[in-house]
Structures are given as structure tokens and as C-alpha cells.
Amino acid sequence: MPRPPTMEDVARTAGVSRSTVSRVFQNGGERVSADAMIQVHDAARRLGYVHNLVASGLAMRHGRQLGLLIRDATNPAYGHLHAEMNRAVEAVGRTLISVTAFRHDYGTAEVEGLNRLIGQRVAGAFVGTGVTAAEDLVETVTATPMMILGRPNDHPQIESVSYDERVHGRVMAEQIGALGHRRIAVLTAPLLYSRVFDLRIRSLVQRGGELGIITVPVDLLPVEKGVARALDMARDEALSCIVCPVDYVALELMRAAAARGVRIPEEVSTVGFDGLGDGLDLLGLATMRLPVEDLARQAVARMEELLARAQDNPEGPPPGLPGGGDQDVDGDGERPDLGRPAPRHTVVAGDFVPGRTLSAVPEQLRG
């Protein structure tokens, strides 16, 4: 069995001195250039080197900062997540550093943003984005405890507290079906665009099929053309409802409908997901409201447990996989190494918010 990589191996691979590697991992990068920091972390990632910053006491010596990577702060869901995470982190006596990735950058900005957070010597990092695959996140971080927020996750090495989008999709299908809708349009986007959108719609389509609802997929992107296609499809195929994967798309659809003189819900109903934008109650949009406050509270509490556990384990995680340890291979909730608990994947469900945009099937479409 090959020996685990050492600081000397990282130094040799990165082309720097061992003392530089030590300063990166044991002194938070003090007196180390940005280029050298990148070289060291890249070498550590390629070698599979793991050094537990929290167990070595850095979190306590260098402050009580946690990091948050979010995507597109102009989106109400991410804006509310940022606000609630700040509130929850402050409640446990810590501070929050945040980095925002651009909405339409498919992954690159997220990885770079996560690296910037780690460079700030945060004790732990929260990743609240919907694009970058968990496998890529694991490759990015070799030492700092990390947790995925909001989006679906079942990676065996990364903790997560997520919105229960499977439940959200099912509940929305049931609400639509209860009002008699049997032929509806669903706006869909590639998995690369949003894992959250994909799970919501797949769950809704599955439950709709069980209820006898026929779902007609319509390409969402680009959004302006997607909503136009959905309105055309509803007219041409006698569809009674258009499902939007997020509220801002539903609002775009309502604008496009108004411009055409199409009345909602008298001619076609529509629904969204998130339930967090200001004024949605005045517009009467039927939607699923995300449990942002509950998610933030649970995520910060769980991160405190992870940090405390790391402090109690000065040996750090066993060498091998990034983050340390093996997955829970026998399903008993523990890793085989040292009896350490396997990463938890917690899901939190929100609530359906009724609105005027979802009503019974128009009389002209009943048959």
C-alpha cells in the first residue's frame, strides 16, 4: 500500500520549500505569495494531500470566520440565503465572508470563488450554488470543512443541508392536479444550467404522470424566447397551465402574456418556485416557498459540530480521499475509519403558497 503524501512531496511537486508549504497549511499562508499559494494547493490536490487546518488550531488563532459562496445575489433565493446565513452565523459568535459567482458562468467562477474563500483562511466553507458538480468541489478543497447548501447533494464526502426539491415538485404537481389540469407545459433547462431546476421539474413530471397529467416539455433558454415558446405551445396544444422552474421565469412569462393580451389565469395558469421575491403576494403568484431561515439555522449548527469534532481530533482525517475518510459503506451512519460519522445529507421542505395565477381549468379547455 503506497504511503500517504507528505509536506515534502507537496513542496517538491509545487517547486517550493517545505517551509512554504508549512506556512500555507499551518500559518494560513502568512508571508506566502498568491502564486505560491495556488501552486501549493494545486500540488496538494493532485497528490491527494490532506492537512486539517481546524484540527491544528488555526480557526481559533485566526478568528471565527466562515465562508459562503453563492451564485447571482440578484436572484431573491440567493439574496435571502445570504441574509439568513449572516444572521445564523452571527448568532453563534462568528462572522461571514462571502463571494458571489456570476449567474451565467457555468462553474469556472464558482471554483475560483471557492479558492478565494479558502485563501481568506476561513474555518469552514458553505457552497450555495447550483452549477458546479460536487466532484469538482471535492477536488478544490483539501483541508477546510465544506458544506453544500440548498441544492440537491448525495456525495459521500461532502456534508449538505438542502431544500427538498423532490417534495416541492411533487407538491406542485398535486396542487395543479387538484384543480383539474391534465395537459400542461413545463419549462425545462439543461442540468448544467441548474441542478435545482432539473430536480424540481423531474419530480413534478413524475408525480404528474402518476396523477394522469400529461406534461409537454418546452426549452427554457434563452428565457425570453422560452416563455414565448411556452405561450405558443399552450395556445396551439390547448394546455391549461405553464410550470416555470423559478419565480423570475414566471414573472417573465406573465410580462410576455400581458404583452400578447393573454389573461392569466383566465386563459392559462402559471406557477413558479422559490416564493421569496418582494411583491409576489401582490401579484398573486402561486409558488413553493423555500425554507431559507430553517436551512441556514441547521447548516450553521451542523458546521459548528464539524468544527468541534475537528478540534477534538488533532490527528486530522486519515490520509487518502480529500476531506478524509471513506464513505459509509455499510449504511450504519459511520465511516469504517475510527468510527467517524459519515457526512450527513439533510433536506428541508418548504410550503406551497396559493395564488391567483393558478386556478381551475378554463371552461373552453375542459373536455
C-alpha positions in Angstrom: 0.0 0.0 0.0 1.6 3.3 -1.0 2.4 5.8 1.8 0.3 8.9 2.1 1.8 12.1 0.6 3.7 14.4 2.9 4.5 18.1 3.0 7.8 17.3 1.4 6.0 15.7 -1.5 3.8 18.7 -1.9 6.8 21.0 -1.8 8.7 19.0 -4.4 5.7 18.9 -6.7 4.9 22.6 -6.3 8.5 23.6 -6.7 8.7 25.5 -3.3 10.3 24.9 0.0 8.8 22.7 2.7 8.6 25.8 5.0 6.4 27.5 2.3 4.1 24.5 2.4 4.0 24.6 6.1 3.2 28.3 6.1 0.3 27.7 3.7 -1.3 24.9 5.7 -0.2 25.7 9.3 0.0 29.5 9.3 -2.8 30.4 6.9 -0.4 31.4 4.1 1.3 34.2 6.0 4.2 35.7 4.0 3.4 33.5 1.0 2.7 35.0 -2.4 -0.6 34.4 -4.2 1.2 32.4 -6.9 2.9 30.1 -4.4 -0.4 29.6 -2.6 -2.0 28.5 -5.8 0.9 26.2 -6.7 0.8 24.5 -3.2 -2.9 24.0 -3.2 -2.8 22.6 -6.8 0.0 20.2 -5.9 -1.9 19.1 -2.7 -5.0 18.4 -4.8 -3.1 16.4 -7.4 -1.3 14.3 -4.7 -4.3 13.8 -2.5 -2.6 15.5 0.4 -4.9 16.4 3.3 -4.0 18.7 6.1 -6.7 19.6 8.7 -6.5 23.3 9.3 -9.1 23.3 12.0 -7.5 20.4 14.0 -4.2 22.4 14.0 -5.9 25.2 15.8 -5.9 27.7 13.0 -9.5 28.5 13.3 -9.2 29.6 16.9 -6.0 31.6 16.4 -7.0 33.4 13.3 -10.6 34.4 14.2 -14.0 32.8 13.8 -14.7 33.4 10.1 -16.8 31.2 7.9 -17.1 31.5 4.2 -20.1 31.5 1.9 -20.0 31.0 -1.9 -23.3 32.0 -3.5 -24.5 32.4 -7.1 -26.1 35.6 -8.5 -27.0 37.7 -5.5 -29.6 39.5 -7.6 -31.7 36.3 -7.5 -34.0 36.6 -4.5 -33.3 33.0 -3.4 -29.6 33.7 -3.1 -30.1 37.1 -1.6 -32.3 35.7 1.1 -29.8 32.9 1.7 -27.0 35.4 2.1 -29.0 37.4 4.7 -30.2 34.4 6.7 -26.7 32.8 6.7 -25.3 36.1 8.0 -27.9 36.1 10.8 -27.3 32.4 11.7 -23.5 32.8 11.7 -23.6 35.9 13.9 -25.9 34.1 16.3 -23.1 31.6 17.1 -20.5 34.4 17.5 -18.8 34.1 14.1 -18.5 36.3 11.1 -19.3 35.5 7.4 -17.1 36.2 4.4 -19.0 35.8 1.1 -18.0 35.5 -2.6 -20.6 35.7 -5.4 -20.2 33.9 -8.7 -21.8 35.2 -11.9 -25.1 33.8 -12.8 -24.3 32.6 -16.3 -20.8 31.3 -15.8 -21.1 27.5 -15.8 -18.7 26.5 -13.0 -15.4 28.3 -13.5 -16.3 31.4 -11.4 -17.6 29.2 -8.7 -14.4 27.2 -8.3 -12.3 30.4 -8.4 -14.6 31.9 -5.8 -14.2 28.9 -3.5 -10.4 29.1 -3.8 -10.6 32.8 -2.9 -12.6 31.9 0.2 -10.1 29.3 1.3 -7.4 31.8 0.7 -9.1 34.0 3.3 -8.3 31.3 5.9 -12.0 30.6 6.8 -12.6 27.9 9.3 -15.3 26.3 7.2 -16.9 27.0 3.8 -20.6 26.9 2.7 -21.3 26.4 -1.0 -24.7 27.7 -2.0 -24.6 27.4 -5.8 -26.5 25.3 -8.3 -23.9 24.5 -11.0 -20.5 23.1 -10.1 -20.6 19.3 -9.6 -19.8 18.0 -6.1 -16.9 16.0 -7.6 -15.3 19.3 -8.7 -15.8 20.8 -5.3 -14.1 17.9 -3.6 -11.1 18.4 -5.9 -10.9 22.0 -5.0 -10.7 21.8 -1.2 -8.1 19.6 0.6 -8.3 20.9 4.1 -11.2 23.2 5.0 -14.6 21.6 6.2 -17.1 22.3 3.4 -20.9 22.0 3.2 -23.3 22.3 0.2 -26.3 24.5 0.8 -29.7 24.4 -0.9 -29.1 22.3 -3.9 -29.5 18.5 -4.1 -26.4 16.6 -3.0 -25.6 12.9 -2.1 -21.8 13.0 -2.5 -20.3 10.6 0.1 -17.6 13.1 1.2 -19.5 16.4 1.4 -22.0 17.4 4.0 -25.1 19.2 2.9 -28.3 20.8 4.1 -30.6 21.1 1.0 -34.1 22.2 0.0 -36.3 19.1 -0.5 -36.9 19.8 -4.2 -38.3 16.3 -4.8 -41.1 17.2 -2.3 -41.5 20.6 -3.8 -42.0 19.2 -7.3 -44.5 16.6 -6.1 -46.5 19.1 -4.0 -46.8 21.4 -7.0 -48.0 18.6 -9.3 -50.6 17.7 -6.7 -51.8 21.3 -6.4 -52.1 21.6 -10.2 -53.9 18.2 -10.5 -56.3 19.1 -7.7 -57.6 21.9 -9.9 -58.4 19.6 -12.8 -55.3 20.3 -15.0 -54.5 17.3 -17.2 -52.4 18.9 -20.0 -49.7 21.3 -19.0 -46.4 22.8 -20.3 -43.2 22.6 -18.3 -40.2 24.8 -19.0 -37.0 22.8 -18.8 -33.3 23.7 -18.7 -30.1 21.6 -19.1 -28.6 20.1 -15.9 -25.6 22.3 -16.4 -27.8 25.4 -16.1 -29.3 24.4 -12.8 -29.4 21.1 -10.9 -32.2 22.6 -8.8 -34.4 23.4 -11.8 -33.8 19.9 -13.1 -34.8 18.1 -9.9 -37.9 20.2 -9.4 -39.2 19.6 -12.9 -38.3 15.9 -13.0 -40.1 15.4 -9.7 -43.1 17.3 -10.9 -43.3 15.4 -14.1 -43.0 12.0 -12.3 -45.8 12.9 -9.8 -47.9 14.4 -12.6 -47.7 11.1 -14.5 -49.0 9.3 -11.5 -51.9 11.7 -11.4 -52.7 11.4 -15.1 -51.3 14.7 -16.0 -49.7 15.0 -19.5 -46.6 17.2 -19.4 -45.2 18.9 -22.5 -41.6 20.0 -22.2 -40.6 23.4 -23.6 -37.0 24.6 -23.8 -36.5 27.5 -21.3 -33.3 29.0 -22.7 -33.0 31.8 -23.5 -35.6 32.8 -21.1 -37.3 35.5 -23.3 -37.7 33.0 -26.1 -38.6 30.2 -23.7 -41.6 31.9 -22.3 -42.8 32.9 -25.8 -42.5 29.2 -26.9 -44.5 28.2 -23.8 -47.3 30.6 -24.6 -47.3 29.4 -28.2 -47.4 25.8 -27.1 -50.2 26.5 -24.6 -52.3 28.1 -27.4 -51.6 25.5 -30.1 -51.8 22.4 -27.9 -54.7 23.5 -25.6 -52.5 23.4 -22.5 -54.1 24.8 -19.3 -51.0 25.6 -17.2 -47.4 26.6 -17.7 -44.9 25.4 -15.0 -41.9 27.7 -14.5 -38.9 26.3 -12.6 -38.3 29.5 -10.7 -40.3 32.7 -9.9 -38.3 35.1 -12.0 -39.2 33.0 -15.1 -42.9 33.0 -14.1 -42.7 36.8 -13.9 -41.2 36.9 -17.4 -44.0 34.7 -18.6 -46.6 37.0 -17.0 -45.0 40.0 -18.8 -45.0 38.2 -22.1 -48.6 37.1 -21.6 -49.7 40.7 -20.8 -47.9 42.0 -23.9 -49.9 39.5 -26.0 -53.2 40.2 -24.3 -53.2 36.7 -22.8 -55.0 36.7 -19.5 -53.7 34.7 -16.5 -55.3 32.6 -15.2 -58.5 33.1 -17.3 -56.8 31.6 -20.4 -53.8 29.8 -18.9 -52.5 29.3 -15.4 -48.8 29.6 -14.3 -46.8 28.7 -11.3 -43.2 29.2 -10.0 -40.8 28.1 -7.3 -38.9 30.0 -4.6 -41.5 32.3 -3.1 -39.0 34.9 -1.9 -39.3 37.9 -4.2 -40.8 41.1 -2.9 -44.3 41.7 -4.1 -45.1 38.2 -5.1 -48.1 38.3 -2.8 -49.4 41.4 -4.6 -49.0 39.7 -7.9 -50.7 36.6 -6.6 -48.1 34.2 -8.0 -48.7 30.5 -6.9 -45.3 29.2 -5.9 -43.4 26.9 -3.5 -41.6 29.0 -0.7 -38.1 27.8 0.2 -37.4 27.4 3.9 -34.3 29.6 3.9 -34.3 30.5 7.5 -34.6 26.9 8.7 -31.9 25.8 6.2 -29.4 28.5 7.4 -30.0 27.6 11.1 -29.5 23.9 10.5 -26.4 24.4 8.3 -24.6 26.7 10.8 -25.4 24.3 13.7 -24.0 21.4 11.7 -20.9 23.3 10.8 -20.3 24.0 14.5 -20.4 20.3 15.1 -17.9 19.6 12.3 -15.5 22.3 13.7 -15.8 21.0 17.2 -15.2 17.4 16.0 -12.1 18.5 14.1 -10.7 20.3 17.2 -11.2 17.1 19.2 -9.3 15.1 16.6 -5.8 16.6 16.5 -4.6 13.8 14.3 -6.8 15.1 11.5 -8.6 13.0 8.9 -6.9 9.8 7.7 -4.9 10.2 4.5 -6.4 9.3 1.2 -9.6 11.0 -0.1 -9.9 14.8 0.1 -11.8 15.6 3.3 -10.6 12.4 4.9 -12.0 9.0 5.4 -14.1 6.6 3.5 -17.8 6.7 2.8 -20.4 4.9 4.9 -20.1 1.5 3.1 -22.4 -0.5 5.4 -25.1 2.1 5.9 -24.7 2.3 9.7 -24.1 6.0 9.7 -20.4 5.7 10.4 -17.2 5.5 8.4 -15.1 2.5 8.9 -12.1 4.6 9.9 -12.0 5.5 13.6 -15.8 5.2 13.9 -16.1 8.7 12.5 -19.7 9.6 11.4 -20.3 9.7 7.7 -21.3 13.1 6.1 -25.0 13.9 6.6 -27.4 14.9 3.8 -30.3 16.8 5.4 -33.3 18.0 3.4 -35.7 20.7 4.5 -39.1 21.1 2.8 -40.9 24.4 2.2 -44.6 25.3 1.8 -47.0 25.8 -1.1 -48.1 29.4 -1.4 -51.5 29.6 -3.2 -52.1 32.5 -5.6 -54.5 33.7 -8.3 -52.2 32.6 -11.1 -53.2 29.0 -10.5 -56.9 28.4 -10.9 -59.3 25.8 -12.2 -59.0 24.8 -15.9 -60.6 27.4 -18.1 -64.1 26.4 -19.4 -63.0 26.4 -23.0 -60.3 23.8 -22.3 -62.5 21.4 -20.4 -63.5 18.3 -22.2 
